[in-house]
Amino acid sequence: MSALTTLSDELSAAVAAAGRSVVAVHGGRRHPSSGVVWRAGVIVTADHGLERDDHIGLTLPDGSDASGALAGRDPSTDIAVLKADVGQTVVAERADGNALRIGHLVLAVGRSGAEGLSASMGVLSALEGAWTTWRGGRVDRFIRADVSSYPGLSGGPLADARGLVIGVNTSGLSRHFALTLPASTVDRVVDALLAKGRIARGYLGVGLAPVRIPDALARSLGLQRGGGAIVVAIEPGSPAEKAGLLIGDVMVSLDGTSVGDADDIHSFLGPERVGSALAIRVVRAAALNDINVTVGERSDSDDEE
């Protein structure tokens, strides 16, 4: 048997192994998305593919049908969690995230319903540190694979060459390519959604834009970075308004850590910050001012930081 045939057979076996935990999720108007049996009776899928909160159908690996009940959503990480009786369907077996390397072969696996499994093969093309999504979700690791994001693969697993699950795929967090949410992030979101049905997110109530501080002013104020985030809007009744922040203030540090843009500020507004005091240093009228803000909790309707 040739090496190529052996490789082909092993990859097919890996798809089958990962596919034992992959279900089809019928929760949209068009084609189904995929989901992963993450824990016993708990399914993770992509939030953007789940267009309704009830009457959610599932197709299990053995071809049988089941119903899923929505436990919660987190649009900021594009994760939705369902509870369901999945019979004998096995829980996804995880890969060792510390063993991942650029160039490793990986497989995106999905289930489109009665038609069975679908898969796309590629290599890990990017492994970087923690990042913040455009909706403010905190993701523990940036994982990108050069797999084709066929319809229905969102919500399914990215698996290694043995069929072990690296994380959950989503095409809802980037316009240009699919990304993979690492298992550690999925676990954290699942814990929160099962406990409360939502993710608490810090909220200041300000609109921000990046701004460059003139070099001479930055030097005179002893700023480590030459930029900050300028306040361009303040929500009435928000924590920012109550604390005395003003339009035109330039945020340069939070709790003593320099910030340069809105992404830096997002990283300070995790669930653990809700209800706590945050020390904000701003440049106002060419002078530094320190303002203490009590971080509020952001609702899904809040578009500002």
Protein Blocks (a to p, Z undefined) as FASTA:
>chain_A
ZZklmmmmmmmmmmmmmmmmcccddfbfbdcdddddfbghiacddfklmmbfbhiacddf
kopacddddfbdcfknopacddddehjaccdddddfklpcehiacdddddebjnopaddd
dddfbdcdddddfkopacfbdcdddddcdehkgopacddfkopafbdcdfklbfkbccdd
dfklmmmmmmmmmmnopacdddehiacddddddfklmmmnopabfcdcddfbdcehiakl
mnopaehiacfbeehiacfbfklmmmmmcfklgopacdddddeehiacddddddddddfk
lmbZZ
